[in-house]
Amino acid sequence: MFFVKDLSKLGRDISKVIIVDNVAENFQLQPDNGIFIKSWFDDPKDTALSELAPLLKEIVVKKWDDVRAALRKFRDQMIEQISKGITNPKLSLD
């Protein structure tokens, strides 16, 4: 089961909103705003959010006007790195 989350209901500019969720279907209405993250249930050693923190900080520090553009760039870079055989791609918006 999943719960579709509609960011437009927040009453905020969604170009400034990121949703981090372990169920991609939950952010299907605004997929460009979403970051899919692995499930953490019953894993006391989970580090997924701390691993994501540098990317989120970089979006803030570089003052992206639209988080969706930043996330698109990040996804494109990740796909490029993976296609080159890099097994541990870096989280960066360089």
PyMOL Python script that loads the backbone (N, CA, C, O; Angstrom):
from pymol import cmd

cmd.read_pdbstr("""\
ATOM      1  N   MET A   1       0.838  -1.167   0.000  1.00  0.00           N
ATOM      2  CA  MET A   1       0.000   0.000   0.000  1.00  0.00           C
ATOM      3  C   MET A   1       0.888   1.237   0.000  1.00  0.00           C
ATOM      4  O   MET A   1       1.986   1.236   0.558  1.00  0.00           O
ATOM      5  N   PHE A   2       0.388   2.292  -0.639  1.00  0.00           N
ATOM      6  CA  PHE A   2       1.116   3.553  -0.632  1.00  0.00           C
ATOM      7  C   PHE A   2       0.141   4.704  -0.458  1.00  0.00           C
ATOM      8  O   PHE A   2      -1.064   4.547  -0.656  1.00  0.00           O
ATOM      9  N   PHE A   3       0.667   5.855  -0.090  1.00  0.00           N
ATOM     10  CA  PHE A   3      -0.125   7.052   0.131  1.00  0.00           C
ATOM     11  C   PHE A   3       0.407   8.151  -0.767  1.00  0.00           C
ATOM     12  O   PHE A   3       1.519   8.637  -0.558  1.00  0.00           O
ATOM     13  N   VAL A   4      -0.371   8.551  -1.766  1.00  0.00           N
ATOM     14  CA  VAL A   4       0.054   9.603  -2.681  1.00  0.00           C
ATOM     15  C   VAL A   4       0.068  10.925  -1.914  1.00  0.00           C
ATOM     16  O   VAL A   4      -0.926  11.324  -1.306  1.00  0.00           O
ATOM     17  N   LYS A   5       1.206  11.583  -1.959  1.00  0.00           N
ATOM     18  CA  LYS A   5       1.385  12.856  -1.261  1.00  0.00           C
ATOM     19  C   LYS A   5       1.406  13.971  -2.299  1.00  0.00           C
ATOM     20  O   LYS A   5       2.258  13.987  -3.188  1.00  0.00           O
ATOM     21  N   ASP A   6       0.475  14.890  -2.181  1.00  0.00           N
ATOM     22  CA  ASP A   6       0.341  15.987  -3.140  1.00  0.00           C
ATOM     23  C   ASP A   6       0.972  17.236  -2.544  1.00  0.00           C
ATOM     24  O   ASP A   6       0.398  17.868  -1.658  1.00  0.00           O
ATOM     25  N   LEU A   7       2.153  17.588  -3.033  1.00  0.00           N
ATOM     26  CA  LEU A   7       2.877  18.741  -2.493  1.00  0.00           C
ATOM     27  C   LEU A   7       2.146  20.058  -2.715  1.00  0.00           C
ATOM     28  O   LEU A   7       2.368  21.021  -1.981  1.00  0.00           O
ATOM     29  N   SER A   8       1.276  20.109  -3.722  1.00  0.00           N
ATOM     30  CA  SER A   8       0.544  21.358  -3.982  1.00  0.00           C
ATOM     31  C   SER A   8      -0.399  21.700  -2.820  1.00  0.00           C
ATOM     32  O   SER A   8      -0.801  22.854  -2.671  1.00  0.00           O
ATOM     33  N   LYS A   9      -0.746  20.724  -2.013  1.00  0.00           N
ATOM     34  CA  LYS A   9      -1.631  20.948  -0.867  1.00  0.00           C
ATOM     35  C   LYS A   9      -0.929  21.695   0.266  1.00  0.00           C
ATOM     36  O   LYS A   9      -1.583  22.149   1.204  1.00  0.00           O
ATOM     37  N   LEU A  10       0.391  21.824   0.188  1.00  0.00           N
ATOM     38  CA  LEU A  10       1.132  22.521   1.233  1.00  0.00           C
ATOM     39  C   LEU A  10       0.918  24.034   1.196  1.00  0.00           C
ATOM     40  O   LEU A  10       1.130  24.726   2.192  1.00  0.00           O
ATOM     41  N   GLY A  11       0.497  24.537   0.035  1.00  0.00           N
ATOM     42  CA  GLY A  11       0.317  25.976  -0.092  1.00  0.00           C
ATOM     43  C   GLY A  11       1.624  26.729  -0.219  1.00  0.00           C
ATOM     44  O   GLY A  11       1.702  27.917   0.092  1.00  0.00           O
ATOM     45  N   ARG A  12       2.654  26.027  -0.679  1.00  0.00           N
ATOM     46  CA  ARG A  12       3.982  26.626  -0.851  1.00  0.00           C
ATOM     47  C   ARG A  12       4.413  26.488  -2.298  1.00  0.00           C
ATOM     48  O   ARG A  12       3.848  25.697  -3.054  1.00  0.00           O
ATOM     49  N   ASP A  13       5.391  27.243  -2.668  1.00  0.00           N
ATOM     50  CA  ASP A  13       5.991  27.151  -3.999  1.00  0.00           C
ATOM     51  C   ASP A  13       6.714  25.809  -4.083  1.00  0.00           C
ATOM     52  O   ASP A  13       7.720  25.605  -3.404  1.00  0.00           O
ATOM     53  N   ILE A  14       6.205  24.887  -4.916  1.00  0.00           N
ATOM     54  CA  ILE A  14       6.803  23.549  -4.936  1.00  0.00           C
ATOM     55  C   ILE A  14       8.172  23.526  -5.613  1.00  0.00           C
ATOM     56  O   ILE A  14       8.845  22.496  -5.610  1.00  0.00           O
ATOM     57  N   SER A  15       8.588  24.646  -6.188  1.00  0.00           N
ATOM     58  CA  SER A  15       9.951  24.700  -6.711  1.00  0.00           C
ATOM     59  C   SER A  15      10.962  24.749  -5.562  1.00  0.00           C
ATOM     60  O   SER A  15      12.170  24.662  -5.781  1.00  0.00           O
ATOM     61  N   LYS A  16      10.457  24.889  -4.351  1.00  0.00           N
ATOM     62  CA  LYS A  16      11.309  24.964  -3.154  1.00  0.00           C
ATOM     63  C   LYS A  16      11.112  23.770  -2.229  1.00  0.00           C
ATOM     64  O   LYS A  16      11.638  23.765  -1.116  1.00  0.00           O
ATOM     65  N   VAL A  17      10.359  22.746  -2.671  1.00  0.00           N
ATOM     66  CA  VAL A  17      10.001  21.632  -1.798  1.00  0.00           C
ATOM     67  C   VAL A  17      10.568  20.322  -2.347  1.00  0.00           C
ATOM     68  O   VAL A  17      10.433  20.021  -3.533  1.00  0.00           O
ATOM     69  N   ILE A  18      11.202  19.555  -1.467  1.00  0.00           N
ATOM     70  CA  ILE A  18      11.709  18.220  -1.797  1.00  0.00           C
ATOM     71  C   ILE A  18      11.010  17.231  -0.880  1.00  0.00           C
ATOM     72  O   ILE A  18      10.854  17.472   0.316  1.00  0.00           O
ATOM     73  N   ILE A  19      10.598  16.123  -1.456  1.00  0.00           N
ATOM     74  CA  ILE A  19      10.034  15.044  -0.648  1.00  0.00           C
ATOM     75  C   ILE A  19      11.002  13.869  -0.703  1.00  0.00           C
ATOM     76  O   ILE A  19      11.419  13.439  -1.779  1.00  0.00           O
ATOM     77  N   VAL A  20      11.349  13.362   0.462  1.00  0.00           N
ATOM     78  CA  VAL A  20      12.221  12.196   0.576  1.00  0.00           C
ATOM     79  C   VAL A  20      11.341  11.064   1.095  1.00  0.00           C
ATOM     80  O   VAL A  20      10.744  11.168   2.166  1.00  0.00           O
ATOM     81  N   ASP A  21      11.268   9.986   0.324  1.00  0.00           N
ATOM     82  CA  ASP A  21      10.353   8.904   0.692  1.00  0.00           C
ATOM     83  C   ASP A  21      10.912   7.571   0.234  1.00  0.00           C
ATOM     84  O   ASP A  21      11.660   7.492  -0.740  1.00  0.00           O
ATOM     85  N   ASN A  22      10.540   6.536   0.948  1.00  0.00           N
ATOM     86  CA  ASN A  22      10.990   5.194   0.587  1.00  0.00           C
ATOM     87  C   ASN A  22      10.000   4.476  -0.334  1.00  0.00           C
ATOM     88  O   ASN A  22      10.190   3.303  -0.654  1.00  0.00           O
ATOM     89  N   VAL A  23       8.951   5.172  -0.756  1.00  0.00           N
ATOM     90  CA  VAL A  23       7.981   4.621  -1.701  1.00  0.00           C
ATOM     91  C   VAL A  23       7.813   5.644  -2.825  1.00  0.00           C
ATOM     92  O   VAL A  23       7.213   6.700  -2.622  1.00  0.00           O
ATOM     93  N   ALA A  24       8.337   5.335  -3.998  1.00  0.00           N
ATOM     94  CA  ALA A  24       8.306   6.285  -5.112  1.00  0.00           C
ATOM     95  C   ALA A  24       6.883   6.684  -5.491  1.00  0.00           C
ATOM     96  O   ALA A  24       6.647   7.821  -5.901  1.00  0.00           O
ATOM     97  N   GLU A  25       5.937   5.760  -5.358  1.00  0.00           N
ATOM     98  CA  GLU A  25       4.545   6.068  -5.705  1.00  0.00           C
ATOM     99  C   GLU A  25       3.965   7.171  -4.819  1.00  0.00           C
ATOM    100  O   GLU A  25       3.009   7.841  -5.211  1.00  0.00           O
ATOM    101  N   ASN A  26       4.529   7.361  -3.645  1.00  0.00           N
ATOM    102  CA  ASN A  26       4.032   8.401  -2.742  1.00  0.00           C
ATOM    103  C   ASN A  26       4.222   9.801  -3.313  1.00  0.00           C
ATOM    104  O   ASN A  26       3.455  10.704  -2.977  1.00  0.00           O
ATOM    105  N   PHE A  27       5.220  10.004  -4.164  1.00  0.00           N
ATOM    106  CA  PHE A  27       5.428  11.335  -4.747  1.00  0.00           C
ATOM    107  C   PHE A  27       5.195  11.335  -6.261  1.00  0.00           C
ATOM    108  O   PHE A  27       5.817  12.099  -6.999  1.00  0.00           O
ATOM    109  N   GLN A  28       4.296  10.471  -6.702  1.00  0.00           N
ATOM    110  CA  GLN A  28       4.024  10.348  -8.132  1.00  0.00           C
ATOM    111  C   GLN A  28       3.376  11.596  -8.747  1.00  0.00           C
ATOM    112  O   GLN A  28       3.482  11.793  -9.958  1.00  0.00           O
ATOM    113  N   LEU A  29       2.718  12.432  -7.963  1.00  0.00           N
ATOM    114  CA  LEU A  29       2.102  13.643  -8.512  1.00  0.00           C
ATOM    115  C   LEU A  29       3.144  14.711  -8.847  1.00  0.00           C
ATOM    116  O   LEU A  29       2.943  15.525  -9.748  1.00  0.00           O
ATOM    117  N   GLN A  30       4.246  14.700  -8.123  1.00  0.00           N
ATOM    118  CA  GLN A  30       5.348  15.637  -8.379  1.00  0.00           C
ATOM    119  C   GLN A  30       6.668  14.865  -8.363  1.00  0.00           C
ATOM    120  O   GLN A  30       7.492  15.066  -7.470  1.00  0.00           O
ATOM    121  N   PRO A  31       6.874  13.989  -9.341  1.00  0.00           N
ATOM    122  CA  PRO A  31       8.070  13.136  -9.310  1.00  0.00           C
ATOM    123  C   PRO A  31       9.388  13.908  -9.366  1.00  0.00           C
ATOM    124  O   PRO A  31      10.400  13.430  -8.855  1.00  0.00           O
ATOM    125  N   ASP A  32       9.390  15.085  -9.974  1.00  0.00           N
ATOM    126  CA  ASP A  32      10.629  15.859 -10.047  1.00  0.00           C
ATOM    127  C   ASP A  32      11.034  16.433  -8.698  1.00  0.00           C
ATOM    128  O   ASP A  32      12.173  16.867  -8.525  1.00  0.00           O
ATOM    129  N   ASN A  33      10.119  16.438  -7.749  1.00  0.00           N
ATOM    130  CA  ASN A  33      10.415  16.934  -6.408  1.00  0.00           C
ATOM    131  C   ASN A  33      10.868  15.820  -5.470  1.00  0.00           C
ATOM    132  O   ASN A  33      11.247  16.085  -4.329  1.00  0.00           O
ATOM    133  N   GLY A  34      10.832  14.586  -5.940  1.00  0.00           N
ATOM    134  CA  GLY A  34      11.066  13.463  -5.060  1.00  0.00           C
ATOM    135  C   GLY A  34      12.459  12.883  -5.093  1.00  0.00           C
ATOM    136  O   GLY A  34      13.127  12.865  -6.127  1.00  0.00           O
ATOM    137  N   ILE A  35      12.874  12.418  -3.956  1.00  0.00           N
ATOM    138  CA  ILE A  35      14.094  11.634  -3.823  1.00  0.00           C
ATOM    139  C   ILE A  35      13.678  10.303  -3.212  1.00  0.00           C
ATOM    140  O   ILE A  35      13.144  10.247  -2.104  1.00  0.00           O
ATOM    141  N   PHE A  36      13.932   9.245  -3.953  1.00  0.00           N
ATOM    142  CA  PHE A  36      13.630   7.906  -3.456  1.00  0.00           C
ATOM    143  C   PHE A  36      14.778   7.467  -2.568  1.00  0.00           C
ATOM    144  O   PHE A  36      15.946   7.605  -2.932  1.00  0.00           O
ATOM    145  N   ILE A  37      14.442   6.944  -1.414  1.00  0.00           N
ATOM    146  CA  ILE A  37      15.453   6.531  -0.458  1.00  0.00           C
ATOM    147  C   ILE A  37      15.114   5.112   0.011  1.00  0.00           C
ATOM    148  O   ILE A  37      13.945   4.735   0.095  1.00  0.00           O
ATOM    149  N   LYS A  38      16.141   4.346   0.310  1.00  0.00           N
ATOM    150  CA  LYS A  38      15.889   2.964   0.744  1.00  0.00           C
ATOM    151  C   LYS A  38      15.148   2.944   2.074  1.00  0.00           C
ATOM    152  O   LYS A  38      15.257   3.869   2.879  1.00  0.00           O
ATOM    153  N   SER A  39      14.403   1.884   2.285  1.00  0.00           N
ATOM    154  CA  SER A  39      13.663   1.724   3.538  1.00  0.00           C
ATOM    155  C   SER A  39      14.623   1.555   4.702  1.00  0.00           C
ATOM    156  O   SER A  39      15.713   1.002   4.551  1.00  0.00           O
ATOM    157  N   TRP A  40      14.211   2.029   5.845  1.00  0.00           N
ATOM    158  CA  TRP A  40      15.070   1.997   7.022  1.00  0.00           C
ATOM    159  C   TRP A  40      14.454   1.200   8.173  1.00  0.00           C
ATOM    160  O   TRP A  40      15.032   1.133   9.258  1.00  0.00           O
ATOM    161  N   PHE A  41      13.329   0.617   7.952  1.00  0.00           N
ATOM    162  CA  PHE A  41      12.613  -0.082   9.019  1.00  0.00           C
ATOM    163  C   PHE A  41      13.503  -1.125   9.705  1.00  0.00           C
ATOM    164  O   PHE A  41      14.150  -1.945   9.053  1.00  0.00           O
ATOM    165  N   ASP A  42      13.511  -1.066  11.005  1.00  0.00           N
ATOM    166  CA  ASP A  42      14.235  -2.035  11.834  1.00  0.00           C
ATOM    167  C   ASP A  42      15.723  -2.119  11.503  1.00  0.00           C
ATOM    168  O   ASP A  42      16.329  -3.180  11.653  1.00  0.00           O
ATOM    169  N   ASP A  43      16.315  -1.015  11.055  1.00  0.00           N
ATOM    170  CA  ASP A  43      17.741  -0.993  10.750  1.00  0.00           C
ATOM    171  C   ASP A  43      18.410   0.094  11.591  1.00  0.00           C
ATOM    172  O   ASP A  43      18.480   1.246  11.161  1.00  0.00           O
ATOM    173  N   PRO A  44      18.893  -0.245  12.760  1.00  0.00           N
ATOM    174  CA  PRO A  44      19.498   0.762  13.630  1.00  0.00           C
ATOM    175  C   PRO A  44      20.800   1.345  13.063  1.00  0.00           C
ATOM    176  O   PRO A  44      21.290   2.356  13.564  1.00  0.00           O
ATOM    177  N   LYS A  45      21.350   0.729  12.047  1.00  0.00           N
ATOM    178  CA  LYS A  45      22.591   1.215  11.448  1.00  0.00           C
ATOM    179  C   LYS A  45      22.341   1.987  10.145  1.00  0.00           C
ATOM    180  O   LYS A  45      23.279   2.282   9.404  1.00  0.00           O
ATOM    181  N   ASP A  46      21.085   2.308   9.875  1.00  0.00           N
ATOM    182  CA  ASP A  46      20.734   3.016   8.648  1.00  0.00           C
ATOM    183  C   ASP A  46      21.414   4.383   8.591  1.00  0.00           C
ATOM    184  O   ASP A  46      21.412   5.129   9.570  1.00  0.00           O
ATOM    185  N   THR A  47      21.992   4.699   7.441  1.00  0.00           N
ATOM    186  CA  THR A  47      22.666   5.989   7.251  1.00  0.00           C
ATOM    187  C   THR A  47      22.160   6.729   6.017  1.00  0.00           C
ATOM    188  O   THR A  47      22.790   7.687   5.570  1.00  0.00           O
ATOM    189  N   ALA A  48      21.035   6.297   5.466  1.00  0.00           N
ATOM    190  CA  ALA A  48      20.551   6.869   4.203  1.00  0.00           C
ATOM    191  C   ALA A  48      20.343   8.377   4.279  1.00  0.00           C
ATOM    192  O   ALA A  48      20.753   9.097   3.368  1.00  0.00           O
ATOM    193  N   LEU A  49      19.720   8.865   5.336  1.00  0.00           N
ATOM    194  CA  LEU A  49      19.484  10.312   5.428  1.00  0.00           C
ATOM    195  C   LEU A  49      20.782  11.082   5.625  1.00  0.00           C
ATOM    196  O   LEU A  49      20.957  12.152   5.042  1.00  0.00           O
ATOM    197  N   SER A  50      21.686  10.559   6.431  1.00  0.00           N
ATOM    198  CA  SER A  50      22.957  11.268   6.614  1.00  0.00           C
ATOM    199  C   SER A  50      23.774  11.269   5.326  1.00  0.00           C
ATOM    200  O   SER A  50      24.526  12.211   5.075  1.00  0.00           O
ATOM    201  N   GLU A  51      23.640  10.230   4.510  1.00  0.00           N
ATOM    202  CA  GLU A  51      24.322  10.198   3.218  1.00  0.00           C
ATOM    203  C   GLU A  51      23.717  11.200   2.240  1.00  0.00           C
ATOM    204  O   GLU A  51      24.401  11.683   1.337  1.00  0.00           O
ATOM    205  N   LEU A  52      22.458  11.504   2.415  1.00  0.00           N
ATOM    206  CA  LEU A  52      21.761  12.447   1.545  1.00  0.00           C
ATOM    207  C   LEU A  52      22.019  13.902   1.955  1.00  0.00           C
ATOM    208  O   LEU A  52      21.882  14.808   1.133  1.00  0.00           O
ATOM    209  N   ALA A  53      22.380  14.125   3.188  1.00  0.00           N
ATOM    210  CA  ALA A  53      22.562  15.477   3.727  1.00  0.00           C
ATOM    211  C   ALA A  53      23.494  16.360   2.893  1.00  0.00           C
ATOM    212  O   ALA A  53      23.155  17.523   2.674  1.00  0.00           O
ATOM    213  N   PRO A  54      24.646  15.879   2.413  1.00  0.00           N
ATOM    214  CA  PRO A  54      25.512  16.762   1.618  1.00  0.00           C
ATOM    215  C   PRO A  54      24.824  17.303   0.358  1.00  0.00           C
ATOM    216  O   PRO A  54      25.023  18.462  -0.005  1.00  0.00           O
ATOM    217  N   LEU A  55      24.029  16.483  -0.297  1.00  0.00           N
ATOM    218  CA  LEU A  55      23.303  16.944  -1.489  1.00  0.00           C
ATOM    219  C   LEU A  55      22.297  18.022  -1.109  1.00  0.00           C
ATOM    220  O   LEU A  55      22.217  19.058  -1.770  1.00  0.00           O
ATOM    221  N   LEU A  56      21.539  17.790  -0.063  1.00  0.00           N
ATOM    222  CA  LEU A  56      20.537  18.768   0.365  1.00  0.00           C
ATOM    223  C   LEU A  56      21.201  20.083   0.775  1.00  0.00           C
ATOM    224  O   LEU A  56      20.700  21.161   0.455  1.00  0.00           O
ATOM    225  N   LYS A  57      22.321  19.993   1.478  1.00  0.00           N
ATOM    226  CA  LYS A  57      23.058  21.196   1.866  1.00  0.00           C
ATOM    227  C   LYS A  57      23.575  21.936   0.639  1.00  0.00           C
ATOM    228  O   LYS A  57      23.543  23.165   0.585  1.00  0.00           O
ATOM    229  N   GLU A  58      24.051  21.179  -0.344  1.00  0.00           N
ATOM    230  CA  GLU A  58      24.578  21.799  -1.561  1.00  0.00           C
ATOM    231  C   GLU A  58      23.494  22.566  -2.309  1.00  0.00           C
ATOM    232  O   GLU A  58      23.763  23.636  -2.855  1.00  0.00           O
ATOM    233  N   ILE A  59      22.287  22.041  -2.342  1.00  0.00           N
ATOM    234  CA  ILE A  59      21.170  22.744  -2.988  1.00  0.00           C
ATOM    235  C   ILE A  59      20.933  24.079  -2.297  1.00  0.00           C
ATOM    236  O   ILE A  59      20.671  25.084  -2.956  1.00  0.00           O
ATOM    237  N   VAL A  60      21.024  24.091  -0.977  1.00  0.00           N
ATOM    238  CA  VAL A  60      20.819  25.327  -0.213  1.00  0.00           C
ATOM    239  C   VAL A  60      21.982  26.288  -0.420  1.00  0.00           C
ATOM    240  O   VAL A  60      21.771  27.464  -0.716  1.00  0.00           O
ATOM    241  N   VAL A  61      23.202  25.799  -0.268  1.00  0.00           N
ATOM    242  CA  VAL A  61      24.393  26.650  -0.364  1.00  0.00           C
ATOM    243  C   VAL A  61      24.510  27.287  -1.745  1.00  0.00           C
ATOM    244  O   VAL A  61      24.871  28.457  -1.865  1.00  0.00           O
ATOM    245  N   LYS A  62      24.205  26.516  -2.784  1.00  0.00           N
ATOM    246  CA  LYS A  62      24.307  27.046  -4.153  1.00  0.00           C
ATOM    247  C   LYS A  62      23.069  27.836  -4.571  1.00  0.00           C
ATOM    248  O   LYS A  62      22.993  28.338  -5.692  1.00  0.00           O
ATOM    249  N   LYS A  63      22.103  27.941  -3.665  1.00  0.00           N
ATOM    250  CA  LYS A  63      20.907  28.769  -3.853  1.00  0.00           C
ATOM    251  C   LYS A  63      20.172  28.473  -5.162  1.00  0.00           C
ATOM    252  O   LYS A  63      19.881  29.379  -5.944  1.00  0.00           O
ATOM    253  N   TRP A  64      19.883  27.210  -5.383  1.00  0.00           N
ATOM    254  CA  TRP A  64      19.127  26.833  -6.567  1.00  0.00           C
ATOM    255  C   TRP A  64      17.752  27.484  -6.515  1.00  0.00           C
ATOM    256  O   TRP A  64      17.068  27.422  -5.493  1.00  0.00           O
ATOM    257  N   ASP A  65      17.353  28.104  -7.609  1.00  0.00           N
ATOM    258  CA  ASP A  65      16.026  28.726  -7.677  1.00  0.00           C
ATOM    259  C   ASP A  65      14.923  27.685  -7.684  1.00  0.00           C
ATOM    260  O   ASP A  65      13.820  27.927  -7.194  1.00  0.00           O
ATOM    261  N   ASP A  66      15.231  26.525  -8.245  1.00  0.00           N
ATOM    262  CA  ASP A  66      14.224  25.474  -8.380  1.00  0.00           C
ATOM    263  C   ASP A  66      14.869  24.139  -8.014  1.00  0.00           C
ATOM    264  O   ASP A  66      15.767  23.666  -8.711  1.00  0.00           O
ATOM    265  N   VAL A  67      14.412  23.542  -6.929  1.00  0.00           N
ATOM    266  CA  VAL A  67      15.007  22.284  -6.481  1.00  0.00           C
ATOM    267  C   VAL A  67      14.829  21.186  -7.525  1.00  0.00           C
ATOM    268  O   VAL A  67      15.633  20.256  -7.583  1.00  0.00           O
ATOM    269  N   ARG A  68      13.796  21.281  -8.342  1.00  0.00           N
ATOM    270  CA  ARG A  68      13.562  20.253  -9.361  1.00  0.00           C
ATOM    271  C   ARG A  68      14.686  20.240 -10.382  1.00  0.00           C
ATOM    272  O   ARG A  68      15.085  19.175 -10.854  1.00  0.00           O
ATOM    273  N   ALA A  69      15.204  21.419 -10.730  1.00  0.00           N
ATOM    274  CA  ALA A  69      16.336  21.494 -11.659  1.00  0.00           C
ATOM    275  C   ALA A  69      17.588  20.894 -11.025  1.00  0.00           C
ATOM    276  O   ALA A  69      18.351  20.193 -11.689  1.00  0.00           O
ATOM    277  N   ALA A  70      17.792  21.166  -9.756  1.00  0.00           N
ATOM    278  CA  ALA A  70      18.941  20.596  -9.046  1.00  0.00           C
ATOM    279  C   ALA A  70      18.842  19.076  -8.997  1.00  0.00           C
ATOM    280  O   ALA A  70      19.827  18.377  -9.234  1.00  0.00           O
ATOM    281  N   LEU A  71      17.662  18.572  -8.691  1.00  0.00           N
ATOM    282  CA  LEU A  71      17.484  17.119  -8.614  1.00  0.00           C
ATOM    283  C   LEU A  71      17.624  16.467  -9.984  1.00  0.00           C
ATOM    284  O   LEU A  71      18.146  15.357 -10.087  1.00  0.00           O
ATOM    285  N   ARG A  72      17.165  17.143 -11.043  1.00  0.00           N
ATOM    286  CA  ARG A  72      17.356  16.622 -12.407  1.00  0.00           C
ATOM    287  C   ARG A  72      18.828  16.517 -12.737  1.00  0.00           C
ATOM    288  O   ARG A  72      19.285  15.505 -13.269  1.00  0.00           O
ATOM    289  N   LYS A  73      19.582  17.584 -12.413  1.00  0.00           N
ATOM    290  CA  LYS A  73      21.026  17.576 -12.677  1.00  0.00           C
ATOM    291  C   LYS A  73      21.697  16.449 -11.892  1.00  0.00           C
ATOM    292  O   LYS A  73      22.538  15.726 -12.428  1.00  0.00           O
ATOM    293  N   PHE A  74      21.329  16.307 -10.650  1.00  0.00           N
ATOM    294  CA  PHE A  74      21.884  15.244  -9.813  1.00  0.00           C
ATOM    295  C   PHE A  74      21.579  13.875 -10.415  1.00  0.00           C
ATOM    296  O   PHE A  74      22.469  13.031 -10.517  1.00  0.00           O
ATOM    297  N   ARG A  75      20.320  13.649 -10.815  1.00  0.00           N
ATOM    298  CA  ARG A  75      19.943  12.356 -11.396  1.00  0.00           C
ATOM    299  C   ARG A  75      20.716  12.090 -12.685  1.00  0.00           C
ATOM    300  O   ARG A  75      21.188  10.975 -12.912  1.00  0.00           O
ATOM    301  N   ASP A  76      20.845  13.110 -13.525  1.00  0.00           N
ATOM    302  CA  ASP A  76      21.596  12.949 -14.779  1.00  0.00           C
ATOM    303  C   ASP A  76      23.043  12.570 -14.501  1.00  0.00           C
ATOM    304  O   ASP A  76      23.599  11.699 -15.169  1.00  0.00           O
ATOM    305  N   GLN A  77      23.655  13.224 -13.511  1.00  0.00           N
ATOM    306  CA  GLN A  77      25.043  12.908 -13.161  1.00  0.00           C
ATOM    307  C   GLN A  77      25.168  11.500 -12.608  1.00  0.00           C
ATOM    308  O   GLN A  77      26.130  10.794 -12.910  1.00  0.00           O
ATOM    309  N   MET A  78      24.207  11.092 -11.805  1.00  0.00           N
ATOM    310  CA  MET A  78      24.243   9.738 -11.245  1.00  0.00           C
ATOM    311  C   MET A  78      24.132   8.697 -12.358  1.00  0.00           C
ATOM    312  O   MET A  78      24.862   7.706 -12.359  1.00  0.00           O
ATOM    313  N   ILE A  79      23.224   8.920 -13.296  1.00  0.00           N
ATOM    314  CA  ILE A  79      23.057   7.987 -14.416  1.00  0.00           C
ATOM    315  C   ILE A  79      24.340   7.927 -15.234  1.00  0.00           C
ATOM    316  O   ILE A  79      24.772   6.847 -15.637  1.00  0.00           O
ATOM    317  N   GLU A  80      24.952   9.085 -15.480  1.00  0.00           N
ATOM    318  CA  GLU A  80      26.200   9.126 -16.247  1.00  0.00           C
ATOM    319  C   GLU A  80      27.310   8.357 -15.523  1.00  0.00           C
ATOM    320  O   GLU A  80      28.042   7.590 -16.147  1.00  0.00           O
ATOM    321  N   GLN A  81      27.432   8.560 -14.219  1.00  0.00           N
ATOM    322  CA  GLN A  81      28.472   7.864 -13.457  1.00  0.00           C
ATOM    323  C   GLN A  81      28.239   6.356 -13.456  1.00  0.00           C
ATOM    324  O   GLN A  81      29.175   5.576 -13.629  1.00  0.00           O
ATOM    325  N   ILE A  82      26.999   5.958 -13.261  1.00  0.00           N
ATOM    326  CA  ILE A  82      26.676   4.525 -13.249  1.00  0.00           C
ATOM    327  C   ILE A  82      26.933   3.909 -14.616  1.00  0.00           C
ATOM    328  O   ILE A  82      27.432   2.788 -14.709  1.00  0.00           O
ATOM    329  N   SER A  83      26.590   4.644 -15.691  1.00  0.00           N
ATOM    330  CA  SER A  83      26.821   4.113 -17.036  1.00  0.00           C
ATOM    331  C   SER A  83      28.312   3.976 -17.347  1.00  0.00           C
ATOM    332  O   SER A  83      28.692   3.201 -18.224  1.00  0.00           O
ATOM    333  N   LYS A  84      29.149   4.717 -16.639  1.00  0.00           N
ATOM    334  CA  LYS A  84      30.600   4.615 -16.799  1.00  0.00           C
ATOM    335  C   LYS A  84      31.188   3.525 -15.907  1.00  0.00           C
ATOM    336  O   LYS A  84      32.401   3.318 -15.887  1.00  0.00           O
ATOM    337  N   GLY A  85      30.324   2.833 -15.175  1.00  0.00           N
ATOM    338  CA  GLY A  85      30.785   1.741 -14.331  1.00  0.00           C
ATOM    339  C   GLY A  85      31.219   2.147 -12.937  1.00  0.00           C
ATOM    340  O   GLY A  85      31.793   1.342 -12.203  1.00  0.00           O
ATOM    341  N   ILE A  86      30.947   3.399 -12.563  1.00  0.00           N
ATOM    342  CA  ILE A  86      31.301   3.852 -11.220  1.00  0.00           C
ATOM    343  C   ILE A  86      30.306   3.231 -10.248  1.00  0.00           C
ATOM    344  O   ILE A  86      29.106   3.491 -10.329  1.00  0.00           O
ATOM    345  N   THR A  87      30.800   2.421  -9.341  1.00  0.00           N
ATOM    346  CA  THR A  87      29.910   1.681  -8.455  1.00  0.00           C
ATOM    347  C   THR A  87      29.475   2.463  -7.222  1.00  0.00           C
ATOM    348  O   THR A  87      28.484   2.111  -6.581  1.00  0.00           O
ATOM    349  N   ASN A  88      30.197   3.505  -6.890  1.00  0.00           N
ATOM    350  CA  ASN A  88      29.834   4.328  -5.732  1.00  0.00           C
ATOM    351  C   ASN A  88      29.782   5.793  -6.178  1.00  0.00           C
ATOM    352  O   ASN A  88      30.669   6.575  -5.836  1.00  0.00           O
ATOM    353  N   PRO A  89      28.744   6.169  -6.942  1.00  0.00           N
ATOM    354  CA  PRO A  89      28.672   7.545  -7.462  1.00  0.00           C
ATOM    355  C   PRO A  89      28.625   8.565  -6.332  1.00  0.00           C
ATOM    356  O   PRO A  89      28.079   8.303  -5.260  1.00  0.00           O
ATOM    357  N   LYS A  90      29.206   9.731  -6.589  1.00  0.00           N
ATOM    358  CA  LYS A  90      29.223  10.764  -5.555  1.00  0.00           C
ATOM    359  C   LYS A  90      27.958  11.623  -5.642  1.00  0.00           C
ATOM    360  O   LYS A  90      27.397  11.824  -6.719  1.00  0.00           O
ATOM    361  N   LEU A  91      27.535  12.112  -4.507  1.00  0.00           N
ATOM    362  CA  LEU A  91      26.393  13.010  -4.423  1.00  0.00           C
ATOM    363  C   LEU A  91      26.905  14.431  -4.594  1.00  0.00           C
ATOM    364  O   LEU A  91      27.482  15.003  -3.670  1.00  0.00           O
ATOM    365  N   SER A  92      26.696  14.999  -5.773  1.00  0.00           N
ATOM    366  CA  SER A  92      27.207  16.332  -6.020  1.00  0.00           C
ATOM    367  C   SER A  92      26.443  16.993  -7.149  1.00  0.00           C
ATOM    368  O   SER A  92      25.857  16.319  -7.996  1.00  0.00           O
ATOM    369  N   LEU A  93      26.453  18.303  -7.156  1.00  0.00           N
ATOM    370  CA  LEU A  93      25.832  19.064  -8.235  1.00  0.00           C
ATOM    371  C   LEU A  93      26.871  19.864  -9.013  1.00  0.00           C
ATOM    372  O   LEU A  93      26.577  20.946  -9.522  1.00  0.00           O
ATOM    373  N   ASP A  94      28.078  19.330  -9.101  1.00  0.00           N
ATOM    374  CA  ASP A  94      29.150  20.029  -9.826  1.00  0.00           C
ATOM    375  C   ASP A  94      28.909  19.993 -11.322  1.00  0.00           C
ATOM    376  O   ASP A  94      29.708  20.531 -12.089  1.00  0.00           O
TER     377      ASP A  94
END
""", "prot")
cmd.dss("prot")
cmd.show_as("cartoon", "prot")
cmd.util.cbc("prot")
cmd.orient("prot")
